[in-house]
Amino acid sequence: MLGLAGVAQAQETKNEVDSVVVTGKRVSEAAIAVGTDQATATVSITREALLSAPAGITGLKMLESLPGFNVQANDALGMYEFGNSVTVRAFNFQQVGFLLDDIPMGRSDQFGGSPIYRYVDNENLLRVTASSGAGDVSLPSYASLGPIVDYFTQAPGETAGGKVSQTFGEDNLTRTFLRLETGEHKGFSAYASGSVINSDQWRGPGTIDREHYEGKIRWEFEGGDLSFQTVHNDYFDYDSPSFTIAQYKGTANDIYGRKGRDFGYVGYIANLAPTASGLKYSNANYAQYYKFGLNARSDHLYGATLHKDLGENLRFTGTVYYEKKDGWGSSGVGYDTALGYYNQQKAVVPGLNAPLGLQFGISQIDGIRKGATGKVTWNLGDHKIEGGAWYEDDDYHQLSNTYNVADGSPEGAPNFSQPVYRTRNYTSKRDTWEGFLKDTVVLADGKLKVDAGFRMLSVDYQMLGKRNREDFRFSQTANLRTTWEDLFLPQVGAVYTIGRGQVFTSYSENMSLPRGADAVYYTPATVNVPAPKAETSKNIELGYRANHPTFNASVVTYYTSFKNRLQSFSEYLPGTTTLETYYQNVGGVHAYGLEFSGQWKPEALGGKIYFNTNASYNHSVFEDGFSIRSATGVTDYPLKGKSVPDFPEIAIQGGVTFEPTEWAVINLSARHISDRYSNFMNNEKTKGYTLFNAYIDLGEGFNYGALKDIKARINVDNIFDKDYLGTISTVVTGAANYRSGPHRTAQITLSAGF
């Protein structure tokens, strides 16, 4: 957890409620801590809090310190990508929009997407700003149904120098970070940074390894500035499995005797009985051997941003960006499964080979995403008029095959000249354009500010190639095309200042590209499913914020609904026992709740101690049921009024910070998540949990020779070693899959500037 859970900071504003502030090394500037002048619930993680977090924490896990965000991760840093999940109000990870320095990120899918945690190191961040219900209409995104999260990196420093840090922690964790600054020379400045992190998986064998590099060049000139930035991220890990509650409790008769929070893949080759084929490694349980579960990613992002005054009251902001990605993921495929698919394809797909035991399944991805945004701001009297556009072209390719390995052995090397069956070879393309217009007017002698605007969004989607095994089986090539668009998505908001407080309210409408759009079109050849409608939402907020000499706080109530909710279905292929998954729209969800965020520094404690708290209540329910048609008939699922799984009703975070001396900061924080259902029918759920975390910062202002600000920081997460279930892979009914939360985790970071 971040050092100051839930400390709020608004985006920069012109007006201030009052100049009296609550001060402290881990306290945000009071004038902006409660979201001053924002018409929506917009909060931030400040740089101070970011630097108090465990070194190497990912950009997504940082969000757990914000009100309303339920963040789950497989490990203490959020490094294992397939273990991450986020829910906020009525939405999940794939319905939140993300930006990095005005660059809109692509879809958040771990496999083939552009999830934000690949693109940031927290030492380089200035702040992370989140709008949990209604992001500004000017922010480009085809994923957001309301929530928007902005990541802002620091500008290059004015003086030459740098920063270095070294971290050691549990599970053989090591992390090295280095940032070098050129300083400013005739308006030019630049920095380059790199971090290398290596760790063992905390459950099961294998490692997680990441190399990450960032750089920025900035030229400041009269009336504007131009910057160029780049990010490169190389990632490799061994898989870590999810499991059912029965496996967790040890009642599933696991052949390897696994149970509990440490349930992982196995690190040895057991002597298992073969199937009826008699092949030595034909037992499907050999697929639990860890060396076939691998993931590798390489992501590269380039962007250039121009800010330029076009006149006394006219300013232009434009950004162009280019992203290139490639990678692969693998898993073991059991003999019987591979044999079935081989028999289906062997007569029509040339060059296939019969399976030998355990097979190597691999999916390879590559893609290029490029685009441009432009915005003009015109200050006209009491009006601030903004208008702009965004265009993006996203091309993505996936190739999936299964191969034999030497002797069919779990230790055997893949033989890429012996394919067993083909799964996918397709290209998907997204052409997106968006336009917006917004007017902000100040009235009532500056006490009232009103925002009104709208955006237009259009996404043209195309898939071409072999979508699934059946396209290979029936020798067909898909060519599918759909356009989702809405040319009027309004947003209005108002802020009214009353003494030291402000009342604020907003209403917005949003549309998003259907979640997992590629997965929607994996539809088997025998199922005729129409293209889904785009998911849409309506968000309403009403809140109050206050700023006083010893405390500031914000409280907001909201109502959110979204329609055309996508749901996955399964259907048997004719003549087989094979289930294939497809998607269609099945209704809506609505949510309402209350969020609170505040900080308090009581005078009675001599200014040495201060407190912060986030608390949220969220009630998210289904509005409709649906039916699934299968080979055995129709099954109805009456979901109306049932709670949406993985959405806790109560989330509370709080902390106390103690500054005993000028050179020490001590923080203790707690985070509570209430019970969560794991399936749509609400007949399985996991218990809530409370975690306690702490950090100690030592060495403020200590210098030695060329080294400045030498510090040591100790972070301890899950102090009492709470055993709990975190990430949930939700299902319609029955047993879901889970990932356990990590053990107590400690690390120490030594850092210095120069």
C-alpha positions in Angstrom: 0.0 0.0 0.0 1.2 3.5 -0.7 2.4 5.5 2.3 -0.5 7.9 2.4 -3.5 5.8 1.4 -6.1 8.1 -0.2 -4.4 11.4 0.1 -6.3 13.5 -2.5 -4.8 16.0 -4.9 -6.8 17.6 -7.7 -5.5 18.6 -11.1 -4.0 22.1 -11.2 -6.6 24.8 -10.7 -6.6 28.6 -10.7 -8.8 29.2 -7.7 -8.1 28.3 -4.1 -10.6 27.9 -1.2 -8.2 29.3 1.4 -4.5 29.8 1.9 -4.4 28.1 5.3 -2.8 24.6 4.9 -2.3 21.3 6.6 1.5 20.7 6.4 3.6 17.6 6.6 6.2 15.7 4.6 3.6 13.2 3.4 0.6 15.6 3.2 -0.6 17.0 -0.1 -0.8 20.7 -0.6 -4.1 21.6 1.2 -5.4 23.9 -1.5 -5.6 21.0 -3.9 -5.8 18.0 -1.5 -9.6 18.0 -1.6 -10.0 18.4 -5.3 -10.6 22.2 -5.4 -12.6 23.5 -8.4 -13.2 20.0 -9.9 -16.8 19.2 -10.9 -16.1 15.5 -10.5 -14.5 13.3 -7.8 -10.9 13.7 -9.0 -8.1 12.6 -6.7 -4.4 11.9 -7.0 -1.5 10.0 -5.6 1.2 12.6 -4.9 4.9 12.2 -5.6 5.6 12.0 -1.9 3.3 9.0 -1.5 4.7 7.4 -4.6 8.2 7.6 -3.2 7.0 6.1 0.1 5.7 3.0 -1.7 7.7 -0.2 -2.0 10.3 0.2 -4.8 9.2 -1.4 -8.0 5.4 -1.2 -7.2 3.5 -1.3 -10.5 1.5 1.6 -11.9 -1.8 -0.4 -11.4 -1.2 -1.4 -7.8 -0.6 2.2 -6.9 -4.3 2.8 -7.4 -5.2 0.8 -4.3 -4.6 3.9 -2.2 -7.5 5.8 -3.9 -11.1 5.9 -2.7 -13.4 3.4 -4.4 -10.6 1.4 -6.1 -10.5 -2.3 -5.3 -7.1 -3.5 -6.6 -6.0 -7.1 -6.3 -2.6 -8.5 -7.2 -0.8 -11.8 -7.1 2.2 -10.4 -5.4 3.2 -7.5 -3.2 4.4 -5.3 -6.1 1.8 -6.3 -8.6 4.5 -7.7 -10.9 2.8 -10.8 -12.1 0.6 -9.5 -14.9 -2.1 -12.1 -15.0 -2.7 -11.7 -11.3 -3.9 -8.1 -11.5 -7.5 -6.9 -11.3 -9.3 -3.7 -10.6 -12.9 -2.8 -9.9 -14.3 0.7 -9.3 -18.0 1.6 -8.9 -19.7 -0.5 -11.6 -16.6 -1.1 -13.7 -13.6 -3.4 -14.1 -10.0 -3.0 -15.4 -11.0 -3.2 -19.0 -13.6 -0.4 -18.6 -11.2 2.2 -17.2 -9.3 4.6 -19.5 -5.6 5.2 -18.9 -3.3 7.9 -20.2 0.5 8.6 -19.9 1.5 12.3 -20.4 -1.4 12.9 -22.8 -0.8 9.6 -24.6 -3.9 7.4 -24.6 -3.0 3.8 -23.7 -4.5 1.0 -25.7 -6.7 -1.8 -24.4 -5.7 -3.1 -21.0 -5.6 -6.8 -21.8 -2.5 -8.5 -20.4 -2.1 -10.6 -23.6 -1.6 -8.2 -26.5 -2.8 -5.0 -24.8 -1.0 -1.9 -23.4 -1.6 -2.1 -19.6 -0.2 0.9 -17.9 2.0 -1.0 -15.5 4.4 -1.7 -18.4 5.1 1.9 -19.0 6.0 3.6 -15.7 8.6 3.6 -12.9 7.2 5.3 -9.8 10.5 7.3 -9.3 9.8 9.1 -12.6 6.2 10.0 -11.8 5.0 13.4 -10.7 1.5 12.2 -9.8 -1.3 9.8 -10.7 -4.7 11.5 -11.1 -7.9 9.4 -11.1 -11.5 10.3 -11.8 -13.5 7.3 -10.5 -16.8 8.3 -12.1 -16.4 10.8 -14.9 -13.1 11.7 -16.5 -12.8 15.0 -18.3 -14.5 15.0 -21.7 -11.3 16.1 -23.3 -9.3 13.0 -22.3 -9.1 10.5 -25.2 -10.1 6.8 -24.6 -12.1 4.1 -26.3 -12.0 1.9 -23.1 -13.5 4.2 -20.5 -17.1 3.9 -19.4 -16.4 6.8 -17.0 -13.3 6.2 -14.9 -10.1 7.8 -16.2 -6.6 7.5 -14.7 -3.8 9.9 -15.8 -0.1 9.2 -15.2 2.1 12.3 -15.3 5.9 11.9 -15.4 8.4 14.5 -14.1 10.0 17.0 -16.4 13.8 16.8 -16.7 15.6 18.6 -13.9 17.2 22.1 -14.2 20.5 20.9 -12.8 22.8 18.1 -13.9 23.0 15.1 -11.6 20.9 12.0 -11.0 19.5 9.5 -8.5 20.4 5.9 -7.8 18.7 3.3 -5.5 19.2 -0.3 -4.6 16.5 -2.6 -3.2 16.7 -6.0 -1.5 13.7 -7.9 -0.4 11.8 -11.2 0.1 11.9 -14.0 -2.5 15.5 -13.0 -3.6 14.1 -9.6 -4.8 16.7 -7.2 -6.1 16.0 -4.0 -7.9 18.4 -1.3 -9.2 17.3 2.1 -10.4 19.3 4.9 -12.0 18.2 8.2 -13.4 20.6 10.7 -15.0 19.9 14.4 -15.6 21.6 16.6 -18.2 20.4 19.8 -16.5 19.0 22.8 -18.5 21.1 24.3 -21.3 19.6 27.1 -23.4 16.1 25.7 -22.9 17.1 22.1 -23.5 17.0 19.5 -20.8 16.8 15.7 -20.7 16.9 12.6 -18.5 17.3 8.9 -19.0 16.5 6.2 -16.4 16.6 2.5 -16.1 15.5 -0.2 -13.6 16.2 -3.9 -13.5 14.2 -6.1 -11.2 14.6 -9.8 -10.5 12.7 -12.0 -8.1 11.6 -15.6 -7.5 7.9 -16.3 -7.7 6.6 -16.3 -4.1 4.5 -19.5 -4.7 5.8 -22.2 -6.9 9.1 -22.4 -8.8 10.3 -19.9 -11.4 11.2 -16.2 -11.6 9.9 -12.7 -12.6 12.4 -10.5 -14.5 11.9 -7.0 -15.8 14.1 -4.4 -17.5 12.6 -1.0 -17.9 14.0 2.2 -19.5 12.5 5.7 -19.8 13.8 8.9 -21.3 12.6 12.4 -22.0 14.0 15.4 -23.9 12.4 18.8 -23.4 12.9 22.1 -25.2 11.4 25.2 -23.6 11.0 28.2 -25.8 9.2 31.5 -25.6 5.5 30.8 -25.6 5.7 27.0 -25.3 7.7 23.8 -25.0 8.3 20.6 -27.0 9.1 17.2 -25.5 10.0 13.8 -26.7 9.7 10.7 -24.5 10.3 7.0 -24.9 9.6 3.9 -22.8 11.1 0.4 -23.3 10.0 -2.6 -21.3 11.2 -6.2 -21.4 9.4 -8.7 -19.2 9.7 -12.4 -18.6 8.1 -14.7 -16.0 7.1 -18.2 -15.1 3.3 -18.7 -14.7 1.6 -18.9 -11.3 -1.7 -20.8 -11.4 -5.1 -19.8 -10.0 -7.1 -22.4 -8.0 -10.6 -23.2 -6.6 -11.6 -23.0 -3.0 -11.6 -26.8 -2.9 -8.0 -26.9 -4.0 -7.2 -24.1 -1.6 -8.7 -26.1 1.3 -7.1 -29.3 0.2 -10.4 -31.2 -0.4 -9.9 -31.5 -4.2 -7.7 -34.6 -4.0 -4.9 -32.9 -5.9 -2.5 -35.5 -7.3 0.5 -33.5 -6.1 -0.9 -32.9 -2.6 -1.0 -29.1 -3.1 -3.2 -26.9 -1.0 -3.3 -23.5 0.8 -2.0 -20.1 -0.3 1.2 -21.6 -1.6 -0.6 -23.6 -4.3 1.7 -23.4 -7.3 3.0 -25.3 -10.3 5.3 -28.2 -9.5 9.0 -28.1 -9.8 9.7 -31.8 -10.3 8.6 -34.5 -12.8 6.5 -37.1 -11.0 6.1 -40.7 -12.1 2.4 -40.6 -13.2 0.4 -43.4 -14.7 -0.1 -43.0 -18.5 -3.5 -42.9 -20.3 -4.8 -45.8 -22.3 -2.4 -44.8 -25.1 0.5 -46.2 -23.0 2.7 -43.2 -23.8 4.9 -42.4 -20.9 4.0 -38.7 -20.5 0.4 -38.9 -21.7 -1.1 -38.2 -18.3 -2.6 -34.7 -18.4 -1.3 -33.8 -14.9 2.2 -33.4 -16.4 0.9 -30.1 -17.7 1.3 -28.8 -14.1 5.1 -28.9 -14.5 6.3 -25.3 -14.3 8.8 -25.1 -17.2 6.0 -25.0 -19.9 4.2 -22.0 -18.3 6.1 -19.0 -19.6 5.4 -15.4 -20.6 7.6 -12.9 -22.4 6.8 -9.3 -23.5 8.6 -6.5 -25.2 6.9 -3.1 -25.4 8.3 0.2 -26.9 6.5 3.5 -26.8 7.5 6.8 -28.4 5.7 10.2 -28.0 6.2 13.9 -28.8 4.1 16.7 -27.2 4.0 20.3 -28.2 2.5 23.1 -26.1 2.4 26.4 -28.0 0.7 29.8 -27.5 -1.1 30.8 -30.7 -2.1 34.2 -29.3 -2.6 36.1 -26.0 -5.5 33.8 -25.0 -5.1 30.9 -27.4 -3.0 27.8 -26.7 -2.4 24.6 -28.7 -1.5 21.2 -27.3 -0.7 18.3 -29.6 0.8 14.8 -29.2 1.8 12.1 -31.6 2.8 8.6 -30.5 4.0 5.2 -31.8 3.9 1.9 -30.0 5.4 -1.4 -31.0 4.9 -4.7 -29.1 5.7 -8.3 -29.4 5.7 -11.3 -27.1 4.6 -14.8 -26.5 3.1 -17.1 -23.9 3.2 -20.8 -23.5 1.6 -23.7 -21.6 1.6 -27.4 -21.4 -1.1 -29.3 -23.4 -2.2 -32.7 -22.3 -2.1 -35.7 -24.6 -5.9 -36.5 -24.8 -6.7 -32.8 -25.6 -4.0 -32.6 -28.2 -5.0 -35.9 -29.8 -8.6 -34.8 -30.1 -7.7 -31.5 -31.9 -5.1 -33.3 -34.1 -7.8 -35.8 -35.2 -10.2 -33.0 -36.1 -7.6 -31.1 -38.3 -5.3 -33.8 -39.7 -7.3 -34.4 -42.9 -7.4 -30.8 -43.9 -4.4 -29.1 -42.4 -1.1 -30.2 -44.0 2.1 -31.0 -42.0 0.5 -32.0 -38.7 2.1 -34.7 -36.4 0.5 -37.0 -33.9 1.1 -35.9 -30.2 3.8 -37.7 -28.3 2.9 -37.0 -24.6 3.0 -33.5 -23.2 2.8 -30.8 -25.9 4.0 -27.2 -26.0 1.3 -24.7 -26.8 2.5 -21.2 -27.7 0.7 -18.0 -28.7 2.8 -15.3 -30.3 1.7 -11.7 -30.6 2.9 -8.5 -32.3 1.4 -5.2 -33.1 1.8 -1.5 -33.9 -0.3 1.3 -32.4 0.0 4.9 -33.6 -2.0 8.0 -33.3 -2.2 11.8 -32.7 -4.2 14.1 -30.4 -4.7 17.9 -30.7 -6.4 20.4 -28.5 -7.0 24.2 -28.7 -7.8 26.2 -25.6 -9.3 29.7 -25.9 -9.8 32.0 -22.9 -12.5 34.4 -23.8 -13.6 36.6 -20.9 -15.2 34.4 -18.3 -15.2 31.5 -20.7 -12.6 28.8 -21.3 -13.4 27.1 -24.6 -11.6 23.8 -25.5 -11.9 21.7 -28.6 -9.9 18.9 -30.1 -9.6 15.6 -31.9 -7.9 12.2 -31.6 -7.1 9.6 -34.2 -5.5 6.1 -33.6 -4.7 3.1 -35.8 -4.1 -0.1 -33.9 -3.0 -3.3 -35.8 -2.5 -6.5 -33.8 -1.6 -10.0 -34.9 -1.8 -13.3 -33.0 -0.4 -16.7 -34.0 -1.2 -19.8 -31.8 0.0 -23.3 -32.4 0.8 -26.5 -30.4 4.0 -28.5 -31.0 5.6 -31.7 -30.0 8.5 -31.8 -27.6 11.4 -34.2 -27.5 10.1 -37.6 -26.3 6.9 -35.9 -25.2 8.7 -35.1 -22.0 8.0 -32.1 -19.7 11.8 -31.5 -19.9 11.9 -31.9 -23.6 12.8 -29.0 -26.0 9.9 -27.8 -28.3 10.2 -29.2 -31.8 8.8 -26.4 -34.0 9.0 -28.5 -37.1 6.3 -30.8 -35.6 3.1 -29.0 -35.2 0.2 -31.0 -33.7 -2.7 -28.6 -34.3 -3.3 -25.0 -35.2 -5.4 -22.6 -33.1 -5.2 -19.0 -34.5 -3.6 -16.9 -37.1 -5.5 -13.6 -37.4 -5.0 -9.8 -37.6 -7.3 -7.4 -35.9 -7.4 -3.7 -36.7 -9.0 -0.8 -34.8 -9.4 2.7 -36.4 -10.5 5.1 -33.8 -11.4 8.8 -34.0 -12.8 11.1 -31.3 -13.7 14.8 -31.2 -14.8 17.0 -28.3 -16.0 20.5 -27.5 -16.2 22.0 -24.0 -17.0 25.3 -22.4 -16.1 26.3 -18.8 -17.6 29.5 -17.5 -17.1 31.3 -14.2 -20.1 33.0 -12.7 -21.4 34.6 -9.5 -18.2 36.7 -8.8 -16.1 33.6 -9.2 -18.1 31.4 -6.8 -19.7 29.3 -9.5 -17.9 27.4 -12.2 -19.9 25.4 -14.8 -18.6 22.9 -17.3 -20.5 21.8 -20.4 -19.2 19.7 -23.2 -19.6 16.6 -25.4 -17.5 14.1 -27.3 -17.9 12.1 -30.4 -16.4 8.6 -30.6 -16.2 6.1 -33.5 -14.3 2.8 -33.5 -14.1 0.8 -36.7 -13.1 -2.8 -36.0 -11.9 -5.5 -38.4 -10.7 -9.1 -37.9 -9.2 -11.1 -40.8 -7.8 -14.6 -40.7 -8.1 -17.8 -38.7 -9.9 -17.0 -35.5 -10.0 -20.5 -33.9 -9.4 -24.2 -34.4 -12.6 -24.6 -36.4 -11.5 -22.1 -39.0 -8.6 -24.4 -39.7 -10.8 -27.5 -39.4 -13.3 -26.2 -42.0 -10.7 -24.5 -44.2 -12.2 -21.0 -43.9 -10.9 -17.5 -43.4 -12.9 -14.9 -41.5 -13.4 -11.4 -42.7 -15.5 -9.5 -40.1 -16.1 -5.8 -39.7 -18.1 -3.7 -37.3 -18.3 0.0 -36.4 -19.3 1.3 -33.0 -20.0 5.0 -32.6 -21.9 7.6 -30.8 -21.7 11.2 -32.0 -23.1 12.9 -28.9 -21.8 11.9 -25.5 -22.5 14.8 -23.2 -20.9 15.9 -19.9 -22.0 18.7 -17.6 -20.7 19.7 -14.2 -20.7 22.6 -11.7 -18.8 23.7 -8.6 -20.1 26.3 -6.1 -17.8 27.7 -3.4 -19.3 28.4 0.0 -16.8 29.7 2.6 -14.1 27.0 3.1 -16.1 24.4 1.2 -17.4 23.6 -2.3 -20.4 21.7 -3.6 -19.9 19.9 -6.9 -21.9 17.8 -9.2 -21.6 16.2 -12.6 -23.4 14.1 -15.2 -21.8 12.2 -18.1 -22.6 9.7 -20.8 -20.0 7.3 -22.2 -19.5 4.5 -24.8 -16.6 2.0 -25.0 -15.3 -0.6 -27.4 -16.7 -3.9 -26.3 -14.4 -5.6 -23.8 -12.1 -8.2 -25.2 -13.2 -7.4 -28.8 -10.9 -10.0 -30.3 -12.3 -12.7 -27.9 -15.8 -11.7 -29.1 -14.9 -12.8 -32.6 -13.2 -16.1 -31.5 -16.7 -17.5 -32.1 -16.7 -21.0 -33.5 -17.6 -21.5 -37.1 -20.9 -23.3 -36.2 -22.3 -20.5 -34.0 -23.9 -17.5 -35.8 -23.6 -14.7 -33.2 -24.2 -11.1 -34.3 -21.7 -8.4 -33.5 -22.3 -7.0 -30.0 -23.5 -3.5 -29.2 -21.0 -1.2 -27.6 -21.3 -0.9 -23.8 -22.7 2.5 -22.7 -22.9 4.2 -19.3 -24.5 7.1 -17.4 -22.7 8.6 -14.4 -24.1 11.1 -11.8 -22.1 12.5 -8.9 -22.9 15.0 -6.1 -20.3 15.9 -3.5 -18.9 18.3 -0.9 -15.3 19.2 -0.1 -13.9 21.3 2.8 -10.5 22.8 3.6 -9.8 23.8 7.2 -6.5 24.7 9.1 -6.1 21.2 10.6 -8.1 19.0 8.2 -9.5 18.7 4.7 -12.0 16.2 3.4 -14.2 15.3 0.4 -17.4 13.2 0.3 -19.2 12.2 -2.8 -22.3 10.1 -3.6 -22.9 8.6 -7.0 -25.2 6.6 -9.2 -23.8 4.7 -12.2 -25.5 2.5 -14.8 -24.2 0.8 -17.9 -26.1 -1.0 -20.6 -25.4 -3.7 -23.2 -23.2 -5.6 -20.8 -21.2 -8.3 -22.5 -21.4 -11.8 -21.2 -19.5 -14.9 -22.3 -21.5 -18.1 -23.2 -20.4 -21.6 -23.9 -21.9 -24.0 -26.5 -21.0 -27.5 -27.6 -19.8 -28.0 -31.1 -22.0 -30.4 -33.0 -20.8 -34.0 -32.8 -18.2 -33.2 -30.1 -17.9 -32.7 -26.3 -15.9 -29.5 -26.9 -17.2 -26.3 -25.4 -16.5 -23.1 -27.3 -17.0 -19.6 -25.7 -18.7 -16.7 -27.4 -20.1 -13.3 -26.3 -23.3 -11.4 -26.6 -25.1 -8.5 -24.9 -27.3 -9.5 -21.9 -28.5 -6.4 -20.1 -27.1 -3.9 -17.6 -25.7 -3.1 -14.2 -26.2 -0.2 -11.9 -24.3 0.9 -8.9 -24.7 3.6 -6.2 -22.5 4.5 -3.2 -20.6 6.9 -1.1 -16.9 7.8 -1.0 -15.0 9.7 1.6 -11.4 11.0 1.6 -9.7 13.2 4.2 -6.6 14.1 6.2 -6.3 15.5 9.7 -3.3 17.0 11.7 -4.5 17.7 15.2 -2.9 20.6 17.0 -3.0 18.7 20.3 -0.3 16.3 19.0 2.2 19.0 18.4 2.3 18.7 14.7 4.2 15.5 14.8 1.4 13.1 13.9 -1.3 13.2 11.2 -4.0 10.9 9.9 -5.6 10.0 6.6 -8.6 8.0 5.7 -10.5 6.7 2.6 -13.8 4.9 3.0 -16.2 3.8 0.3 -19.6 2.0 0.2 -20.5 0.5 -3.2 -23.7 -1.4 -4.1 -23.4 -2.9 -7.6 -26.2 -5.2 -8.9 -27.4 -6.8 -12.1 -30.5 -5.4 -13.8 -31.3 -8.4 -16.0 -30.9 -12.2 -16.2 -30.1 -14.3 -19.3 -30.3 -17.8 -20.7 -27.7 -20.2 -22.1 -28.7 -22.6 -24.8 -26.6 -25.8 -24.9 -26.9 -29.3 -26.4 -29.0 -30.4 -23.4 -31.5 -27.5 -23.4 -31.9 -24.0 -22.1 -30.7 -22.9 -18.7 -32.0 -19.6 -17.2 -30.0 -17.5 -14.9 -32.2 -15.0 -12.9 -29.6 -12.4 -12.0 -31.8 -9.3 -11.5 -31.0 -7.8 -8.2 -28.0 -10.0 -7.5 -24.6 -8.4 -6.6 -21.9 -8.1 -9.3 -19.0 -10.4 -8.3 -15.7 -9.1 -7.1 -17.2 -5.8 -6.0 -16.8 -5.3 -2.3 -19.5 -3.2 -0.6 -17.0 -1.7 1.9 -13.5 -0.6 1.3 -11.6 1.3 4.0 -8.0 2.5 4.0 -6.3 4.6 6.6 -3.0 5.6 8.0 -1.1 7.4 10.7 2.2 9.2 10.0 4.7 10.2 12.7 7.6 12.6 12.2 9.6 12.3 15.4 12.6 14.2 13.9 13.6 16.1 10.8 15.3 12.9 9.5 12.6 10.3 10.1 9.1 9.5 8.9 7.2 6.5 10.2 3.9 5.3 8.7 1.4 2.6 9.7 -1.6 2.0 7.4 -4.4 -0.5 7.1 -6.6 -1.6 4.2 -9.9 -3.5 4.6 -11.9 -5.1 1.8 -15.3 -6.7 2.7 -16.7 -10.0 1.4 -17.0 -10.5 -2.3 -19.1 -12.8 -4.4 -17.2 -14.9 -6.9 -20.0 -15.8 -9.3 -23.0 -14.1 -10.9 -25.5 -16.3 -9.0 -24.1 -15.2 -5.7 -23.8 -18.8 -4.3 -20.0 -18.6 -3.6 -18.0 -15.8 -2.0 -14.8 -15.2 -0.3 -14.3 -13.6 3.1 -13.2 -10.0 3.5 -9.8 -9.2 4.9 -7.7 -6.5 6.6 -4.0 -5.9 5.9 -1.6 -3.8 7.8 1.5 -2.2 6.2 4.3 0.1 7.4 7.3 2.0 6.2 10.1 3.9 7.8 12.1 6.6 6.0 15.4 7.6 7.5 18.1 10.1 6.5 16.3 13.2 5.4 18.9 15.8 4.4 22.0 13.6 5.0 24.9 14.2 2.5 28.3 12.5 2.1 30.8 13.7 -0.5 29.2 13.8 -3.9 26.1 12.0 -2.6 23.1 14.0 -1.5 19.9 13.2 0.3 21.1 9.7 1.3 18.1 7.7 2.6 17.1 4.3 3.7 13.5 3.1 3.5 12.1 -0.1 5.0 8.7 -1.3 3.7 6.7 -4.1 5.2 3.5 -5.3 3.6 1.0 -7.6 5.3 2.6 -7.2 8.7 0.6 -9.9 10.4 1.0 -12.4 7.5 -2.8 -12.5 6.7 -3.8 -15.6 4.7 -6.5 -14.4 2.2 -7.8 -14.8 -1.3 -7.3 -11.8 -3.6 -7.8 -11.9 -7.3 -11.0 -13.6 -8.5 -11.6 -15.0 -12.0 -15.4 -14.7 -11.8 -17.8 -17.2 -13.4 -21.6 -17.3 -14.0 -22.2 -20.1 -11.4 -20.3 -22.7 -9.5 -16.7 -22.6 -8.4 -14.6 -19.6 -9.4 -10.8 -19.5 -9.6 -8.7 -17.4 -7.2 -5.2 -16.2 -6.5 -4.0 -16.0 -2.9 -2.6 -12.8 -1.5 1.2 -12.9 -0.7 2.9 -13.6 2.6 4.4 -10.8 4.8 6.8 -9.1 2.5 9.7 -6.8 3.5 12.2 -4.8 1.5 14.9 -2.2 2.2 15.9 0.5 -0.3 19.0 2.6 -0.1 18.9 5.7 -2.3 21.0 8.9 -3.0 21.2 11.8 -5.3 24.3 13.2 -7.0 
